[in-house]
Amino acid sequence: MHPLHSVDTLILNLRGQKVMLDADLATIYGVPTKRLNEQVKRNAARFPDDFVFQLDSEEKAEVVANCDHLSRLKFSKSLPYAFTEHGALMAANVLNSPDAVRMSVHVVRAFIKQRELIAGQAEILKKLAQLDATLLRHDEALRIIWQELQPLLSPPPEPQKPEIGFHVREPEVKHNAKTKRTRKP
């Protein structure tokens, strides 16, 4: 059986829900996984889709790869079931063993702890979003300041140096509109 303090570590996130797999739940409740699943099938009306669902082969491979304690499921032919908080509690009720009843309290507390952690993370994420918005405003203000300072930071263009020496200029040719002759000044 898993130590009580680690029950919350057995809760997984699958299909956007916090769940426990049948093998872990059966271990906690002190029954074989096969017996747990038999009771769920016998009492199918108590286990709607939002209480329990069966993993597909991809989900099974993912949880086996990510959870060391589930490596025993790697070569199992059957696909595990995932129980939500309500499904885990209902499973304890249909098993009706003293261990299951006693341990269901710990399972429910583990799910509550997970919810509290998520709520705490939501508050942290909200504060991070506020900081991000503030930083974006500051970034925009800094960008404007940078654009304004850029011309001041650029060296001024060098003045054109006067040419040294004697230069001969070509005389300008003027046109007279009446005579259409060219005169030199």
Steps between C-alpha positions, in 0.01 A plus 500: 500500500617853426592720794221739590713806440557400136140438394489844338799406282289225341254751355556550128367751252328321212252646254504823698392327822674397820475121523646193668559179307327179600827328596593777745149527640480122549833504684384781727169325571678168565333297224626350174450720194291224345255508794471879484419489129249215553313710757499798266350286221240347734397848616529677163204729577704655784791582269401744226763629255587795724590256783707245308635449148728249333832619360582441136829334401678833442399632841611174661840522330536862614424431866725193503783708350450794738425318825765260627264331742273398210768308310323177599218599262732509199441140397139474619255424221212685662462876494480661844204696632535855631286610794415863575460609861133402498577169331766418758256569781228293330751215455560498876125481555447203265801312639362548852813370666630659822828592330321662205273704727794612717723584204230682302533790745868531410426476129240779521744715701765443232261620231413805714871575541542484122212746452656738752834480320331578170314793656830631640662466159210687340561791738871498418423491127264795541773701673750404230258619233468834682879531518527412134251773405694751711828397338347533154397859582852567626648339190290728280609807699865392474463445125367855457784643710751300296357635175521855633858454622624329187553822297687651796725198532594498133810707418418813301590482132845634429495842335609505140862609475567790267701408193852627493661642189411699190187392316386615162129528464322469172301809407129463534300515182189716509215471257299793382147406416463768227812441304575149593860585494754398748699769676786478726500731801 
